[in-house]
């Protein structure tokens, strides 16, 4: 079993176990003697036998043992990396909870539960702390404070981290919500890696005025709104979804996890007007420097109104533009096709297709367009437009659902109003 091999290797490395392979030495010795001596009677028989024994024990056995263990370890590593990558993919593809005002709660006993109110776009509006648990036990003051925050900001959802004191905090929030006359839900959010993010350079740049603990409450709230956008800020190895990650080949693991993050980011697509540099750097073709330049330019000129404007970004050359632009979306821009996943290289054919259907770019995503595309003969149309059938199918899919997000197909998280058990 792969994970057992890694466990044994770790035990051996830490000098807790001594590991050896026990082959049937007598049988092997007899086999070798039979092959080499072939029942010939010779005066050198005794010398040959001891040479066979010495050669096997001193040279052949250790070499084969190393080979077997190397093969077992490689298989175990590949399996561990594969499981880690799959778990990470599922975590990144968790559905976002768009358009909600969220109260993030980072639970704790002694240091108090940190609170953070985050608006629909992920902007932090308020930071606070409550002490509903021992040893401080200021429960009534905590109830008052949370009720006031829920009322002042019209909070719709509360995100509670799943770390220390999570159960006690869940009970506290569930009891408190019973006294509120409108429907407010709560959710338990996986906070693995939140403390890594809070102490990172990135978090310091984002929230220079906040304490480390306060930043994690913001991260927990944002993880509910858009898990992908928040989790890309953390080293994938810190999100707690893999086993034996320090025992496997670090290069292989890093390459595999980076590939997963890039694939998911490109699959989902990125809104160039809201994405952080941390998210943009995972778009195909974009480096950290170019991602930072895009954000810098956005801060200077305000929202981008078309994909073409990205050609002016320093270090974003023609080749990079060609590679990345299909994954970058510009919603509410001057060109309606810029909000789809259609590459600008195919705009000409897309317009011809719309003309053929008697429609305009303003009708992207409408029921009328959906009906006309359903009636379309794909192979005939592809031939007329001079493009491949697969490309045409992709264009049609993007026109019918321009804001399509693969995460929409995943079951939504379970909203709760009370403790179930």
Helices and strands as residue ranges (DSSP letters): H 2-13, H 25-37, H 45-54, I 55-60, H 61-92, E 102-106, E 113-118, E 124-130, H 139-153, E 157-161, H 166-177, E 185-189, H 194-198, H 201-206, H 212-225, H 227-231, G 236-238, H 250-268, E 270-271, H 277-280, H 288-301, G 307-312, H 318-324, G 325-327, E 328-329, G 336-339, G 344-346, H 347-356, G 361-363, H 367-374, H 378-385, H 389-400, G 406-409
